[in-house]
Amino acid sequence: MKITRFLAIALMWTVLACTSDPTPPSVIVAYVAGWKKVEPKRIPAERITHINYAFAHVDSLGLIAPIQDRHKERDSLNLLALHALKSRNPDLKILVSIGGWTHSKGFSDAVLTEEGRKKLTQSGVDYLIKHKLDGLDFDWEYPALQGDNNPVRPEDRENFVLMLKSFREALDSLGEVNQTHYLTTIASGGFRRYLEVNNLAEAQKYLDFINIMAYDFYTAGDQTTGHHANLFPNGAKGRSASTAVEEHIEFGVPAEKLVLGIPFYGRMWEKVPSEENGIFQQGAFSKGLPYHQIYALGMNSKFQRFWDEKAQAPYLYSAQDSAWITYEDPESIAKKVEYIRQKGLKGAMFWELSEDNTWLLIKSLFENLNPGREFEVQAKPASGS
């Protein structure tokens, strides 16, 4: 009887282990634009886990530096302001993001040789120590692929991994001295070609996690309307956040190292006909819009909100103005968090904090990632000032 009871208990725990949810998401990564004034009172520090300060870049000497000389003082002041947030959230991690779309031109040259990688690594470690950072985020757009008129080489594939390995080893050595773990992360492209020309299966070994830029599926170059951050595929392009995640896993990145990127901005097209309420119709791209402006437009009686069930994404259309907008809202973010949980991902990232001064998006993100916890912070959104 004792043996039978023991086996029954063991079986029960086995069943519970097999049917329990994956490790719950643990990170909310907020990108903060360095060219804007950082206002701690506008940052919900208690409800995010990481801040990626954007951007530093790789300069002509192959060193990590502010994006312009005149930004040195601003960056120092901004980073001091961000560090002050730790009084409200001692566990908050602050990183600098290196690169970005317009500041990735120096990577390929800098990492071409072992000597260059050592030089770049030492520069990054010095930058981290100077600003008392918790880690470094690499936003090279893109290794082995043309970005914003950047130098690009086939060797970038291997050198990207070697660069990450060099930084990981250097930060591990520094961490042993300071008895801490310094983070290394990247922002990765949310499209298959990025994965095909790189080796993320090897790169991920040197990274704490990977922030997928799962947005900009339809953008300024498109003369047809379409979702720019839909969760599931719909439309001619077939791109989606879920596709980006599944392809990363296919190419060798563990799900538990993936952070799903969410845009806090949208995009507008004009001269859009009314068929299908403007979705997947010809139009003239107009502009990008922060969420708080889209929210205001949504309150305008000229615009009507629609929900694409297949894509799990909202959009706005104004028949009066022939204007169409793709964007995120609290409902679409809740759907993405459900997906994050189902896939066992590490959490969510968003670009960029100041794009939503209503805090409706980050509230939805936090409360859906943390069931039972309310979005209560000391700071106040701009609309509440």
N, C-alpha and C positions, 0 to 999 in steps of 0.2 A: 504493500500500500504506500509506503514511504517513497519507494522508487517511482511508482506510478504518479504520485502527487508531484514529485520533483520534476518528472518529465512533462507533466501538464503545465507546471509553472514555467518551465523553460520554453515550452511551445508557445505559451501565452506571450512571453516577452519577445520571442522571435517574430510572432505575428504583429505585435505592436511596433517593433523596429522596422518591419517591412512596410507597414501601412502608414507610418508617421510621415509628416511633411518633411521636405528637405530642410537643410539648415536655413533658418529664416534670414531674409536680407538684412545686411548689417551696415550698409553705408548709404549716405546721401551726400553726393559730391556737388558742391556749388562752384561754378566758375565765376570769378569776379574780375571785371575789366579794369586793368590798371590805368587806362587813359581817362577813367572817370574818378571823381572824388569818392573815396571810401568813407562812408558814414556809418560807424558802428551802430548807431541807434536805428538804422534801417536794415540791419542784418539779424535774422532770427537764429542767432548762434546756437541756442539751446536745441534747435531742431535740425541741425545739419551735423555731419561728422567730419567733413573735409572741405577746405576751401582751396581751390586751385587759382592762384593769382596769375592773371594773364596780361602780358606775356614778357618773358625775356627772350633773347634770341642768340644765335651764334654769329659773332661779328666777323669782320674780314681777317682778323688775326686768329680765328678759330677758338675764341673765348666766349663764354657765356656772359652776356652783358645786357643792360637795359635796352629797350628797342630804339631809344635815342638818348644822346647825352643829357638832354634837358629833362629826361625822365628820372635821372638818378635820384634827385632829391624827392620827387614825387613818389617813386617806388619805396624809398626808405620810410617816408611818412605813412604811406598806405600800409606797408607791412607792419609798422609799429601799431597802427590802428587795428589791424587784424589780430595781432598778438594780444591786444587788450581784451579781445573777446573771450580769451581763455579764463578770464575772471568769472564769466557767466557759464562757460562750458570748458572745464579743465581738460576734457578728452578731445577737444577740437584739434584736428591736424591741419597745418598750414603748409602748402607746397607752392612752388613757383612752377608755372607751366612754360616750357621752353619751345618756341616755334610759333605755330598758328599758320593760317593760310598765307599771310603776307610776310611772315618772318621766319620762314624755313629755308631760306636760300643758302645759309652757311653750312648746313649739315653734311651734305655729300662731300664737300672739300675737306671739312674738318675731320671726318672719320675715315678718310681714304687710307691712311697709314697707321701703323701701331703707334708711332710717335705722336701723330695727330690725336689719336684717341686718348692717349695718356695726358696730353696737354688739355684736351677738352674736359676730361674727367677731373683733373686737378682744379680746373677753373670752376666746374660745377660744385665740387666739394667746398671750395673757398667761398662761393656765393652762398651756399647753404649755411656754412658756419657764420658768415658775416650777418646774415639776416635771421639766424636762429630758426631755420626752417625744419619741418618734420619730414621733408622728402622732396623729390623732384619728379615732375610730370613732363614727359616728352611728347610734344605734339608736332612731330615731323610730318608735314603734308607735301609729298609722301615719299618714303624710301622706294627707289626703283620705279617711280611713276612721276610724270610731270604734274607739278602743282601750279603755283602762281609764277610761271616762267622761271622755275628753279633749275639749277644744275641737277642733272639726274644721270645715274650710271647703273648698269646691271649689277655692279659690285655692291651697290647700296644694300642689296638683300643680305649679304653676309656681314657687311660692315655695321648695319643696324643692330644685328644680334651681338656682334663683338663690342659695340658701344655700350649696349645695355649690360653686358657681362662685366665690362670694365667698371661701370658705375656701381653695379651691385657689389662687386668685390671691395671697391673703395669705401662704400658706405657701410658695408659689414665691418670692415676694419675700424672705421670711425665709431661705429656703434659699440664695438667691444670696449673701446676706451671710455665712451660716455654711458655705457650700460643702457643703451636704447636701440630700438630698431628704426632705421630711416627707410622711408617708403620710396619705391620706384614704381611709377605707373606710366601708361601711355594713353593717348587718345588715338583710336584706330578708325580707319575708314569703314563706313557702313555699306561697302559694296564689294562684290566678289573679286574684282580684278585686283584690289589691294591685297587680298589674301593669296591670290595666285602668284603674285610676284614677290611676296615676302615669305618669311618662315616663322610664323607666329607660334607654331608648335615648339620651336626652340626658344624663341624670344620670351615666351611666357614663363620660362623657368627662372628668369631674372626679374620678374615683375610681381608685385603684390596683387595688382588687378589691372584690368584693361577697360577703359571707358570707350564704348562704341558710339561713334557719332551717327546715331540712327535717325538722321534727319537730312533735309535738303534733297529729298528724292525728286521733287519738282522745284525748280528755282528760276533765276532771272533769264536763263537761256532758253526756257521752254515757252513756246507759243501756244501751248495747250494747258488748260488748268488741270491740276491733280494734287492729291495729298502730298505734303512734304514730310510727314512723319507718321504715316498710318501704321497701325500695329500689324495688320495682316494685308497680304497683297490684294490690290484691285486696281485695274488700269493697265495701259499698254506696257508700262515699264516693268511691272511685276516686282518692284522693290517694296520692302517693308521692314519694320523694326524686327519682326519675328524672323524674317529671312536672314537679316544681318546676324542675328544671334545664332541661328542654326548653322549658318555658313562658318562662323567662327568656331563652333564646336566641331563641325566637319573637318576643319583644317587644324585641329589638334589643341584647341584651347579648352581647358576644363570649364564647365558651366559656372562653377563656384568662383571663378576668377573674372567673370564678366559682369560689367556694370552697364546697364542700358541707358543710353543718352536720350534726353528729352529736351526739346526746344521750348524756351519760354518766349518765343516769337512766332510770327506767321508771315504769310506772303499774300499779296493782292494782285489780281489781274483785272484789267478793265476791258471794255468793249466785248463783253462775254454774252453770247445769246442765252435765251431763257430755257432752251431745251435741257431737260434733266436738271433743272435748277442750276445750270451753269457748270456742272461737273464734267470733266473730260471734254470740254468745248474749246474751240479756238478763242484766243484772247491775247491782249497785249499786256505783258508783265508791267506792273506799276511800281511796286516797292515792297520792302520788308517792313513789318510793323511789330512793335513790342506788344506783349499780351494785354497790358493795361489799355492800350489804344484800341485793340480789337474788342476788348470787353465793352468799352464805351460805345463802339460802333454797333455791337450786338444789342445794346440797349436802345439804339435808334430804330424807330418803327420802319425805316426803309429797308433794313436788313432782316432776313429771316434765317434762323438756324436750322440746319438739316443734319441728319445722322446717317452715315454710310455703315449699314449693319455688317457688310462683308469686310470692309476695311477697319471697322471699329474706330471710326474717326469722324469728327464734326467738320462742318464747313458753313460759311455764311454766304448768302447771295442777296443782292439788291437788284430786283428787276427794274426799278426806277433808274438806278445808276449804271446798270449792266456791269456790276462789280462783284467779284467772287474772291473769297478769302479762305485759305487753308490754315489751320491752327490747332493747338491743343486746348482742352478745357478740363475742368475737374473730372468729368465723366470719362474722357479718354485716358486720363492719367490713372484713374482707378482701374480701368481695364488693363493698362500696362503693368500696374503693380500686381494684379492677379496673374498675369503672364510671368512676371519676375518670380513670383512664388512657385508657380507650377514648374518652371524650368530650373529652379534651384540656383538662380543667379545671385550675385553678391549684393546687388542693390541698384540704385539709380543715380544718374548724374544729370545736371541740367546746365544749359547755356542760355542766358546768363542772368545772374541774380537781379540786376536792376531792371530787367525786361518785364518784371511783374511786380509793380508796386502795390497791387491789390492783395497780394499774398494768397490768392485763391488757389493758385496752382501748387505752391509749395505746401499749403495746408492739406490739400487733397493727397499729395505725395506722402507727406509725413503720416497722416492719420490712417491711410490705407496700408502703409508699410508697418505701422505700429498699432494694430487694432486695440481699442480700449484706451489709447492715450490721446489726449486732446492737444491741439496746437496752441499752447500757451507759452508766451515769451515775454521778456521784459521790453524788447524793442517794439516799435510801432511802424506800420506801413506808411508810405508817404501820403496816401489818401486819408489817413487818420490824423494827420498833423494839423 
